[in-house]
């Protein structure tokens, strides 16, 4: 089973005299127990390298042709420099061969 983890974050530019604010999330680890079939719990270890704010975790499953099959998201508030495991649950179709977990500041 192939598992992928990426961090999709919006880039911010700090202006002279100002500092960038908001969460800066990254995926540190991913795991899933059992097979990719039926109701499945996906665990994503998320690290917020920025200030406090909302972080959206999305799990997407794909078939062998890299076509998106299922997707589910969960949003939670994170404190500055916090690391936490988030679990996203969804029903996975029988054609799923791999999955990806992504995070972004919202």
PERA-V759403 format. One record per residue. N is the residue number from 1. PHI is phi as a letter, one per 40 degrees, with the letter a starting at -180 (NA if undefined). D_LAST is the distance of its C-alpha to the last C-alpha in Angstrom with 1 decimal. Layout:
N,PHI,D_LAST / N,PHI,D_LAST
//
This chain:
1,NA,30.1 / 2,c,27.6 / 3,b,24.1 / 4,b,21.5 / 5,b,18.4 / 6,b,16.1 / 7,b,12.9 / 8,b,10.9 / 9,b,9.1 / 10,c,9.1 / 11,c,12.2 / 12,b,12.9 / 13,b,16.4 / 14,c,18.0 / 15,c,20.7 / 16,d,24.1 / 17,g,24.1 / 18,b,20.3 / 19,b,18.0 / 20,c,14.5 / 21,b,12.1 / 22,h,8.8 / 23,c,8.3 / 24,b,10.1 / 25,c,10.3 / 26,a,13.3 / 27,c,15.3 / 28,b,18.6 / 29,a,20.5 / 30,b,20.6 / 31,a,23.4 / 32,a,24.7 / 33,c,28.0 / 34,g,30.5 / 35,c,30.4 / 36,c,27.9 / 37,a,29.5 / 38,g,28.8 / 39,c,26.5 / 40,b,24.8 / 41,b,22.6 / 42,b,20.5 / 43,b,19.7 / 44,b,17.1 / 45,c,17.5 / 46,b,14.3 / 47,b,14.8 / 48,c,12.4 / 49,c,14.4 / 50,b,12.6 / 51,c,12.4 / 52,c,11.2 / 53,i,7.8 / 54,c,5.5 / 55,b,5.7 / 56,b,6.5 / 57,b,10.1 / 58,b,12.1 / 59,b,15.9 / 60,b,18.0 / 61,b,21.8 / 62,b,24.2 / 63,c,28.0 / 64,c,30.5 / 65,c,30.0 / 66,g,26.3 / 67,c,25.5 / 68,c,22.3 / 69,b,23.7 / 70,b,21.1 / 71,a,17.4 / 72,a,15.6 / 73,b,12.1 / 74,a,11.3 / 75,b,8.5 / 76,a,9.7 / 77,c,9.8 / 78,b,11.2 / 79,c,13.8 / 80,d,14.6 / 81,g,16.3 / 82,c,16.0 / 83,b,16.9 / 84,a,16.9 / 85,c,17.8 / 86,b,15.8 / 87,b,17.9 / 88,b,17.0 / 89,b,20.1 / 90,a,21.2 / 91,c,24.6 / 92,b,25.4 / 93,c,28.0 / 94,c,31.2 / 95,c,30.6 / 96,c,27.7 / 97,b,28.7 / 98,a,25.6 / 99,a,21.9 / 100,b,18.9 / 101,b,15.9 / 102,b,12.7 / 103,b,9.5 / 104,a,6.4 / 105,c,3.8 / 106,b,0.0
//
